[in-house]
Amino acid sequence: MAMVSGTRRTVQTLSTINASHATMLSNLTPAEIRDALATRTDLLLVDVREPAEYAIAHIEGATLMPMQTIPEQLATLPRDKEIILHCHHGMRSEMAGNFLLAQGFSRVSHMVGGIDRWSDDVDPAIAKY
C-alpha cells in the first residue's frame, strides 16, 4: 500500500514521539478490551486504520479516526475517558497512543495484535485481510 506524503510525515512525527513515551502506554489484549467494553462506560474505542480497511472489517462501536488525522482531531477526544486504540496488527495504534500520551492524555491503551488478533481471540466472524 502506497503512503501519501502527509501520512509519511505523520508516521515520522509519531515515531519520533514514541521513543520517549513507549513504556507508558498500556497494552491490552483483545479479550481484556472485550470484557472492558461489556462492563464499563468510561471507554472510547478508536480505530486508527484507513477507511478502506475499516470497510473490510471493524469492531462494532469503534470510532474511525485514521492515524494521520489524530493531530488535527485532538480537541474531539475526551480526556475523561480511557481511549483504547486499535489498528490492523498493533503498530499504528501503539504510535498513536504514544502520541496522545505526549499530548497530555493520561488514560490511553492500545490493543496488542490489532483487529487481526481480535478476529482470532474474540470474534472469528471479523474478516481477516
Beta strands, then each sheet from edge to edge (+ up, - down):
strand 1: 26-28
strand 2: 43-47
strand 3: 63-64
strand 4: 82-86
strand 5: 108-111
sheet 1: 1+ 5+ 4+ 2+ 3+
end
